[in-house]
Amino acid sequence: MDAPIVTRSLLLTCAPHPDDPATLALAQVLADAWDAHGRQRLPLPGLDGPTHQGLMDHWFPRADTLLGLDWPALADAQRVEPRLDEIDDVSSLLRDHADPSASAEQVAAVAHALACACLGNNHLWQDLGLPSRAALSALIDTWFPALAQRNDQNMKWKKFFYKQLCLREELFICKAPTCGVCTDHAVCFGPEDASAATIPLLPTAP
């Protein structure tokens, strides 16, 4: 059995709500990071040791002991991530549209996991270890309802996040004035099944 699958299974065994989409997403992102970078580094770049410990205590109680995590040694064990600014931008976008009744700490954990997964090469729901795009949509609707409501044309989520960042910075890099007349419409709005090919985030002008 592959290492990330084993780690993810261990995390979910300790989770109070192992079938919850947010729990599944966090377990996948943490397991992938530990498999790629080892347990001597904090798995989520941009979050410090105490934040990681709080995340684990809430979402996966007792898993840190089973994984042999040494929190004092990990206090400043940040790993280098060249795309950290990108993670921060996506996480900030999500947190700005979070459910106001949700815990800020839990919102931050879910937002950061989604932002880290956006660096992956597959559809976002796949890199989050979710069973379908519908599960990802349910997660976003629960935790970031204001953002979910803005995606009223059902754009692919990763593309939608990055388009929102472009709009926020007034960067208009799409080659058509509206999605409805874009020749690459299917790139942003096509099906997201497990066999679909990975494609660039946003169509760029020639």
Backbone bond lengths (Angstrom), bond angles and torsions (degrees), N, CA, C in turn:
res aa  C-N    CA-C-N  psi(-1)  N-CA   C-N-CA  omega(-1)  CA-C   N-CA-C  phi
1 M - - - 1.468 - - 1.530 109.12 -
2 D 1.331 118.28 135.80 1.457 122.59 -178.36 1.517 110.90 -63.92
3 A 1.346 115.33 148.15 1.464 120.74 -177.71 1.513 113.73 -57.10
4 P 1.368 119.49 -46.67 1.472 117.33 -179.04 1.514 113.10 -64.26
5 I 1.342 117.12 -29.30 1.458 120.15 178.18 1.519 109.86 -68.75
6 V 1.345 116.33 -41.09 1.458 121.03 178.34 1.532 109.92 -63.47
7 T 1.337 117.13 -47.28 1.460 120.78 -178.91 1.517 111.15 -63.53
8 R 1.312 116.45 -43.24 1.463 120.18 179.17 1.523 110.67 -62.11
9 S 1.311 117.15 -42.34 1.462 121.13 179.11 1.515 111.07 -62.56
10 L 1.338 116.35 -40.56 1.471 119.99 178.34 1.526 110.22 -63.11
11 L 1.325 116.60 -44.97 1.461 120.02 179.25 1.523 110.93 -59.84
12 L 1.317 116.60 -45.80 1.459 119.99 -177.31 1.526 111.96 -69.18
13 T 1.315 116.61 -28.13 1.465 119.77 175.57 1.527 110.73 -63.78
14 C 1.323 116.43 -32.11 1.467 121.34 -179.39 1.524 112.75 -88.99
15 A 1.318 117.81 -9.62 1.468 120.96 -174.09 1.520 111.87 -76.29
16 P 1.331 117.98 135.88 1.467 120.44 175.61 1.527 112.81 -63.63
17 H 1.337 116.32 -30.54 1.467 120.70 -178.40 1.534 108.91 -132.46
18 P 1.325 117.76 75.14 1.464 121.15 -171.59 1.521 115.14 -66.74
19 D 1.323 118.20 -17.55 1.466 120.44 -179.76 1.525 112.75 -95.31
20 D 1.316 117.40 -3.47 1.455 121.90 -179.74 1.528 109.35 -68.32
21 P 1.348 119.09 132.37 1.468 120.47 -178.29 1.522 114.04 -55.89
22 A 1.328 118.51 -40.15 1.460 120.42 179.56 1.529 110.72 -64.82
23 T 1.318 116.74 -40.18 1.465 120.57 177.47 1.519 110.77 -63.48
24 L 1.327 116.94 -44.34 1.462 121.16 178.35 1.526 110.85 -60.37
25 A 1.330 115.98 -42.66 1.461 120.34 -178.56 1.527 111.32 -64.77
26 L 1.323 116.70 -46.46 1.458 120.23 179.23 1.525 111.26 -62.31
27 A 1.316 116.91 -42.57 1.461 120.37 179.86 1.522 111.19 -60.71
28 Q 1.315 117.02 -41.25 1.456 120.69 -179.03 1.523 111.84 -67.35
29 V 1.324 116.28 -45.89 1.466 119.85 -177.71 1.532 110.68 -66.03
30 L 1.318 116.79 -42.40 1.470 120.05 177.99 1.522 111.00 -63.78
31 A 1.325 117.35 -46.11 1.462 120.88 -178.58 1.520 111.50 -63.00
32 D 1.324 117.22 -42.42 1.463 120.38 178.86 1.523 111.13 -62.97
33 A 1.334 116.55 -40.90 1.467 120.37 -178.62 1.523 110.67 -67.39
34 W 1.325 117.34 -45.45 1.462 119.41 179.43 1.522 111.27 -63.94
35 D 1.318 117.63 -36.82 1.459 120.32 178.93 1.523 110.71 -66.77
36 A 1.318 116.86 -38.64 1.465 120.55 -176.74 1.527 112.90 -79.24
37 H 1.331 117.87 -33.42 1.461 120.65 -170.20 1.528 114.30 -121.81
38 G 1.326 117.77 -3.51 1.452 120.76 -179.99 1.511 113.07 84.02
39 R 1.323 115.94 166.50 1.463 121.20 -177.41 1.517 112.82 -92.12
40 Q 1.329 116.43 9.03 1.460 120.00 174.96 1.531 110.86 -92.45
41 R 1.335 116.35 3.95 1.453 122.39 177.54 1.528 109.02 -127.96
42 L 1.320 116.57 147.20 1.460 120.64 175.13 1.529 108.46 -66.26
43 P 1.324 118.36 134.60 1.468 120.11 -171.07 1.520 115.34 -73.69
44 L 1.333 118.27 -31.16 1.454 120.79 -175.15 1.525 109.68 -107.14
45 P 1.319 118.32 104.92 1.468 120.37 -177.86 1.518 111.24 -61.86
46 G 1.327 114.79 137.03 1.457 120.32 -179.80 1.511 113.99 99.40
47 L 1.336 117.51 -12.60 1.466 121.56 176.69 1.523 109.06 -109.83
48 D 1.339 117.22 136.79 1.460 120.60 -177.09 1.526 112.30 -83.21
49 G 1.323 115.19 177.17 1.460 120.83 -176.79 1.516 114.05 -60.02
50 P 1.351 119.18 -51.08 1.466 119.64 179.33 1.520 113.16 -59.22
51 T 1.327 117.42 -35.49 1.464 119.89 177.78 1.516 110.68 -66.21
52 H 1.320 116.74 -42.04 1.467 120.29 176.10 1.522 111.17 -61.36
53 Q 1.329 116.47 -42.93 1.459 119.92 -179.08 1.520 110.66 -63.50
54 G 1.329 117.22 -42.25 1.454 120.60 176.87 1.522 111.70 -63.24
55 L 1.339 115.85 -39.95 1.471 120.60 177.57 1.524 110.44 -59.70
56 M 1.329 115.93 -48.29 1.457 120.06 -179.02 1.530 111.54 -64.25
57 D 1.335 117.14 -41.29 1.462 120.38 -179.81 1.527 111.67 -61.36
58 H 1.322 116.46 -36.29 1.466 119.82 -177.80 1.522 112.56 -80.52
59 W 1.325 116.61 -49.31 1.459 120.49 -171.64 1.524 113.40 -88.57
60 F 1.356 116.24 -32.68 1.462 120.01 -174.86 1.529 110.13 -138.71
61 P 1.337 117.78 63.78 1.466 120.16 -177.14 1.529 112.26 -57.87
62 R 1.328 114.50 135.97 1.465 124.90 178.82 1.520 113.65 76.72
63 A 1.324 118.51 -7.58 1.465 119.68 179.23 1.519 111.83 -67.65
64 D 1.351 117.53 -30.71 1.460 118.72 -179.50 1.525 111.37 -62.91
65 T 1.327 116.86 -36.70 1.465 120.18 177.36 1.524 110.49 -66.40
66 L 1.315 117.00 -43.81 1.459 121.10 179.98 1.526 112.05 -65.55
67 L 1.328 116.25 -30.07 1.463 120.82 179.10 1.525 112.30 -86.85
68 G 1.325 116.91 -6.95 1.454 120.96 179.67 1.515 113.88 70.76
69 L 1.327 117.38 33.34 1.454 120.83 -179.07 1.528 110.73 -77.11
70 D 1.309 116.36 131.82 1.462 123.03 179.78 1.523 107.38 -106.01
71 W 1.336 117.04 93.93 1.453 120.09 -173.17 1.527 113.59 -61.36
72 P 1.344 120.93 -42.05 1.470 118.63 177.06 1.528 112.40 -58.17
73 A 1.338 116.59 -40.50 1.464 119.71 179.65 1.528 111.88 -70.43
74 L 1.323 116.55 -25.56 1.463 120.98 -177.58 1.527 113.38 -91.09
75 A 1.329 117.31 -0.94 1.462 121.14 -172.57 1.528 112.68 -52.49
76 D 1.329 116.65 -41.20 1.470 120.75 -178.02 1.527 111.38 -121.09
77 A 1.315 116.31 25.65 1.469 120.18 -174.05 1.527 111.81 -91.67
78 Q 1.332 114.99 55.55 1.457 119.40 177.20 1.535 109.34 -70.40
79 R 1.304 116.56 144.60 1.460 120.01 174.64 1.529 109.24 -100.29
80 V 1.299 115.06 153.18 1.458 120.47 179.92 1.522 109.17 -75.04
81 E 1.312 116.17 128.25 1.471 121.39 177.43 1.531 107.82 -132.60
82 P 1.339 117.63 106.58 1.463 120.37 -177.02 1.526 114.05 -58.60
83 R 1.340 116.51 -24.46 1.466 119.50 -176.93 1.533 111.87 -105.01
84 L 1.337 115.64 31.21 1.457 119.97 -178.25 1.525 111.78 -61.19
85 D 1.329 117.42 -37.64 1.466 119.75 179.06 1.522 110.87 -59.89
86 E 1.313 116.10 -36.86 1.461 121.52 179.16 1.528 110.79 -66.14
87 I 1.332 116.08 -42.90 1.455 120.84 176.83 1.525 110.04 -60.73
88 D 1.321 116.06 -45.34 1.463 120.01 -179.70 1.525 111.41 -62.00
89 D 1.329 116.75 -39.94 1.467 120.22 -178.68 1.522 111.73 -65.50
90 V 1.336 116.90 -46.00 1.464 120.30 -179.38 1.529 109.99 -66.99
91 S 1.324 116.43 -42.71 1.457 120.35 179.02 1.531 110.91 -60.92
92 S 1.324 116.76 -42.29 1.456 120.82 178.93 1.531 111.25 -63.22
93 L 1.333 116.49 -42.62 1.470 120.71 177.43 1.519 110.57 -57.59
94 L 1.315 116.94 -46.77 1.460 121.30 -179.10 1.524 111.00 -64.05
95 R 1.319 116.97 -47.71 1.464 120.10 -177.56 1.525 112.16 -63.47
96 D 1.320 116.16 -30.32 1.468 119.73 178.27 1.527 112.17 -68.20
97 H 1.333 117.00 -16.74 1.463 121.25 -177.96 1.534 111.44 -118.08
98 A 1.324 116.13 21.92 1.464 120.68 -175.85 1.521 112.31 -74.57
99 D 1.313 115.07 157.40 1.464 121.92 172.78 1.527 107.71 -61.47
100 P 1.319 118.85 119.27 1.467 120.35 -176.53 1.524 114.11 -64.48
101 S 1.318 116.78 -17.40 1.463 119.16 -179.78 1.531 112.43 -87.20
102 A 1.306 117.56 -8.28 1.468 120.92 -177.30 1.522 110.54 -83.83
103 S 1.326 115.14 153.21 1.458 121.12 176.82 1.526 110.23 -62.28
104 A 1.330 116.08 133.04 1.462 120.59 -179.83 1.522 111.53 -60.67
105 E 1.329 116.84 -37.95 1.457 120.57 -179.76 1.525 111.20 -66.32
106 Q 1.332 116.53 -41.81 1.461 119.57 179.46 1.519 111.40 -70.02
107 V 1.329 116.54 -39.50 1.463 120.42 175.77 1.524 110.29 -58.56
108 A 1.324 116.44 -45.24 1.462 120.67 -178.97 1.523 111.27 -61.06
109 A 1.334 116.86 -39.87 1.458 120.68 179.92 1.529 111.34 -64.38
110 V 1.332 116.25 -46.67 1.466 119.90 -179.18 1.521 110.38 -66.79
111 A 1.330 116.95 -43.07 1.461 120.63 -179.93 1.522 111.01 -61.68
112 H 1.324 116.41 -41.76 1.460 119.76 -178.00 1.528 110.58 -68.34
113 A 1.319 116.97 -37.92 1.462 119.77 177.95 1.524 110.68 -62.85
114 L 1.328 116.98 -45.44 1.460 120.33 178.49 1.525 110.78 -62.31
115 A 1.329 116.56 -41.65 1.461 119.94 -179.34 1.525 111.38 -64.14
116 C 1.321 117.03 -41.34 1.467 120.13 177.55 1.524 111.08 -64.17
117 A 1.322 116.61 -40.44 1.460 120.61 -179.64 1.521 111.75 -67.00
118 C 1.326 117.62 -24.00 1.462 120.52 178.22 1.527 111.84 -64.22
119 L 1.325 118.11 -17.11 1.459 120.87 177.49 1.527 111.80 -81.12
120 G 1.320 117.47 -6.44 1.457 121.46 -178.59 1.524 112.65 -73.51
121 N 1.329 115.32 171.63 1.466 121.07 -175.27 1.518 113.80 -100.09
122 N 1.316 117.44 -6.73 1.463 120.55 -178.01 1.529 109.99 -102.52
123 H 1.326 116.25 -177.88 1.453 118.95 171.23 1.529 107.66 -59.08
124 L 1.318 117.05 148.34 1.460 120.63 -174.46 1.519 111.55 -58.73
125 W 1.316 118.13 -41.95 1.474 119.58 -179.00 1.523 111.15 -62.38
126 Q 1.338 117.02 -31.47 1.466 119.58 177.85 1.523 111.26 -71.20
127 D 1.341 116.60 -44.38 1.465 119.58 -179.70 1.523 112.29 -69.72
128 L 1.328 117.37 -13.54 1.463 121.67 174.20 1.528 112.29 -95.01
129 G 1.319 116.90 0.16 1.461 119.86 178.97 1.507 113.92 69.90
130 L 1.327 116.93 25.85 1.463 121.15 -179.54 1.527 110.32 -92.50
131 P 1.330 117.60 155.12 1.471 119.89 -175.33 1.519 114.14 -73.52
132 S 1.338 118.51 -18.55 1.459 120.59 -175.53 1.521 110.16 -167.78
133 R 1.317 115.57 168.25 1.456 120.30 173.93 1.526 110.37 -65.01
134 A 1.320 116.69 -32.33 1.466 119.97 179.15 1.526 110.68 -60.47
135 A 1.327 117.19 -38.31 1.470 120.29 178.15 1.520 110.71 -65.40
136 L 1.334 117.14 -38.68 1.460 120.44 176.83 1.523 110.44 -64.89
137 S 1.332 117.23 -42.55 1.462 120.59 178.99 1.527 110.64 -61.60
138 A 1.338 116.43 -38.82 1.464 120.26 178.58 1.523 110.72 -65.69
139 L 1.325 116.61 -39.75 1.466 121.21 178.23 1.530 110.00 -61.24
140 I 1.328 116.68 -48.77 1.457 120.83 -177.78 1.525 110.76 -65.49
141 D 1.316 116.92 -39.88 1.464 120.53 179.27 1.528 111.18 -63.91
142 T 1.327 117.05 -33.60 1.464 121.43 -179.71 1.531 111.79 -75.34
143 W 1.314 116.54 -46.31 1.463 120.57 -171.79 1.528 113.45 -93.65
144 F 1.331 116.56 -30.63 1.467 120.63 -175.91 1.537 109.34 -132.35
145 P 1.325 116.59 62.09 1.470 120.43 -171.32 1.522 113.97 -61.75
146 A 1.322 117.97 -35.63 1.459 119.71 -179.02 1.528 111.19 -65.03
147 L 1.328 115.83 -35.14 1.462 119.63 177.75 1.524 110.61 -73.60
148 A 1.323 116.20 -39.03 1.466 120.18 178.53 1.522 110.73 -59.63
149 Q 1.320 117.03 -39.60 1.455 120.72 -179.06 1.521 112.08 -66.99
150 R 1.313 117.07 -28.03 1.466 120.40 -179.38 1.527 111.86 -74.42
151 N 1.321 116.96 -22.64 1.475 119.75 179.34 1.528 109.13 -87.26
152 D 1.323 115.65 60.02 1.463 120.27 -174.21 1.529 113.34 -78.94
153 Q 1.339 117.19 -5.94 1.464 120.87 175.91 1.532 112.02 -102.73
154 N 1.330 115.83 5.40 1.471 121.61 176.97 1.526 112.79 61.31
155 M 1.327 116.57 41.76 1.462 120.84 174.30 1.525 109.61 -66.59
156 K 1.306 117.44 149.99 1.463 120.42 175.56 1.526 108.68 -56.18
157 W 1.331 115.21 138.22 1.455 119.33 -167.45 1.522 113.92 -63.14
158 K 1.306 117.68 -44.11 1.464 118.19 -178.86 1.532 110.38 -62.47
159 K 1.307 115.67 -43.37 1.455 119.65 178.03 1.531 110.89 -63.99
160 F 1.324 115.68 -38.19 1.460 119.66 179.38 1.527 110.87 -62.96
161 F 1.336 117.08 -44.16 1.467 119.95 178.94 1.525 110.81 -57.58
162 Y 1.329 115.80 -48.26 1.455 119.03 -175.70 1.528 111.43 -70.36
163 K 1.302 116.95 -32.91 1.469 118.02 175.62 1.519 110.47 -65.62
164 Q 1.344 117.41 -38.68 1.459 120.23 177.19 1.524 111.24 -62.80
165 L 1.334 116.37 -37.54 1.464 119.38 177.24 1.524 110.70 -65.65
166 C 1.336 116.33 -39.88 1.463 119.79 177.86 1.520 110.70 -62.94
167 L 1.325 116.79 -43.55 1.463 120.42 179.75 1.525 110.83 -64.69
168 R 1.329 115.53 -37.82 1.465 119.92 179.94 1.524 110.76 -62.05
169 E 1.334 115.95 -37.76 1.461 120.51 -179.12 1.527 112.26 -93.83
170 E 1.340 115.93 5.23 1.468 122.11 -178.24 1.528 111.47 57.07
171 L 1.337 114.81 43.11 1.459 121.54 175.29 1.530 107.44 -107.13
172 F 1.288 116.94 111.45 1.460 121.47 -175.54 1.533 108.67 -107.56
173 I 1.344 115.35 88.31 1.457 119.32 -173.92 1.523 113.11 -100.54
174 C 1.326 118.24 -7.53 1.454 119.54 176.44 1.526 108.66 -69.63
175 K 1.321 115.94 146.27 1.456 119.19 -173.18 1.521 113.52 -86.42
176 A 1.333 118.26 -2.82 1.459 121.52 177.83 1.525 109.16 -121.13
177 P 1.336 117.40 148.93 1.472 119.38 -178.33 1.516 113.66 -67.95
178 T 1.330 118.04 -29.46 1.456 121.77 177.04 1.519 109.26 -139.40
179 C 1.318 115.68 156.28 1.467 119.98 -179.89 1.532 111.76 -63.10
180 G 1.327 116.16 -33.03 1.450 119.86 -175.23 1.510 114.29 -63.51
181 V 1.343 117.57 -25.62 1.463 120.32 -178.46 1.528 112.05 -109.03
182 C 1.309 117.77 7.17 1.463 121.37 -177.85 1.518 110.58 -77.18
183 T 1.328 116.70 135.02 1.466 120.49 178.94 1.528 111.86 -72.63
184 D 1.327 117.39 -15.31 1.460 121.96 177.85 1.526 111.81 -101.95
185 H 1.320 116.53 25.43 1.465 121.28 -177.06 1.530 111.54 -52.32
186 A 1.324 117.01 -42.56 1.471 120.61 -177.35 1.520 112.40 -65.13
187 V 1.336 117.32 -25.31 1.465 120.75 178.84 1.521 111.08 -63.52
188 C 1.321 116.35 -39.41 1.464 120.70 -176.77 1.524 113.70 -93.70
189 F 1.336 116.76 -22.46 1.461 119.70 -173.87 1.523 113.59 -122.21
190 G 1.317 118.25 5.78 1.460 120.80 -177.42 1.513 112.50 -73.44
191 P 1.337 116.77 178.79 1.463 120.98 -179.30 1.523 111.95 -65.62
192 E 1.314 115.79 151.75 1.465 121.44 178.49 1.516 109.37 -122.13
193 D 1.314 116.71 64.17 1.462 118.68 176.74 1.520 108.99 -91.27
194 A 1.323 115.01 171.68 1.462 120.14 -172.69 1.516 112.83 -66.13
195 S 1.324 118.67 -19.56 1.456 121.16 -177.27 1.518 112.80 -96.43
196 A 1.342 117.14 -5.14 1.458 119.64 -176.99 1.523 110.88 -68.65
197 A 1.314 115.86 144.31 1.466 120.48 -178.89 1.511 110.71 -74.43
198 T 1.326 116.53 148.79 1.453 121.43 175.77 1.521 109.18 -75.09
199 I 1.317 116.75 139.08 1.453 121.77 -177.28 1.510 110.13 -134.43
200 P 1.347 118.30 162.31 1.460 119.95 -177.77 1.525 112.11 -59.08
201 L 1.325 115.15 157.12 1.457 120.22 -175.91 1.518 112.03 -64.50
202 L 1.306 117.74 -47.22 1.455 120.60 -177.22 1.521 109.15 -136.95
203 P 1.335 118.41 137.42 1.451 119.46 174.63 1.519 109.74 -67.00
204 T 1.303 116.89 135.77 1.448 120.56 -177.79 1.520 110.60 -109.22
205 A 1.301 114.22 156.60 1.452 119.32 -179.83 1.514 110.76 -66.40
206 P 1.323 117.95 145.27 1.457 119.61 -179.96 1.533 110.99 -68.07
